[in-house]
Amino acid sequence: MRKTRLEAFSDGVLAIIITIMVLEMKVPHGESVGSLLPLAPVFLSYVLSFVYVGIYWNNHHHLLHMAGPVSGGSLWANLHLLFWLSLLPFATGWMGENHFAAAPSALYGAVLLMAAVAYWLLQRALIHAEGEGSALARALGNDWKGKVSPPIYALGIALSFHAAWMSQLLYAGAAMLWLVPDRRIERALRDLPG
């Protein structure tokens, strides 16, 4: 099965996710810069979530570019990922509106954790469709970022009930890990014959 429809559908869903998040930011009543200050938590939540959606979009693009034809399992794994990412606007809004309180921060971390698990499952489904010796499997290698991120999210969830600000630092720190470009797939694509 060709992957073009999977890519187009995923791109559309991710674009809608970003649109929903930005529409959740309400314009303040007042014309002074000071009227923006109460919106700082909402804006910071949006920025963090925008970065995460961008990271997933970028990595998803590279992953599918490297992958061969997709299987039915890959389609379901991709839908599973999109499900968790589609909850990001809700978690973002709740966290921002409640100034990074414990329960909203924990939910936000749970969505990040489940999206990370879903992305790993998508990788596994694509590799399974091609075989463990595939170029995609070789390019992904040991995927240390993918292994480190879920424990960071889990720790953030646990800490959100004791010091929510620490969970926010962990979520932002995990995003910073992923902002550093990962050239594994680009390198593997250059090394492919033809």
Summary of the structure (lengths in Angstrom):
residues: 194
radius of gyration: 18.0
end to end distance: 21.7
largest distance: 60.4
contacts: 598
relative contact order: 0.13
helix: 79%
strand: 0%
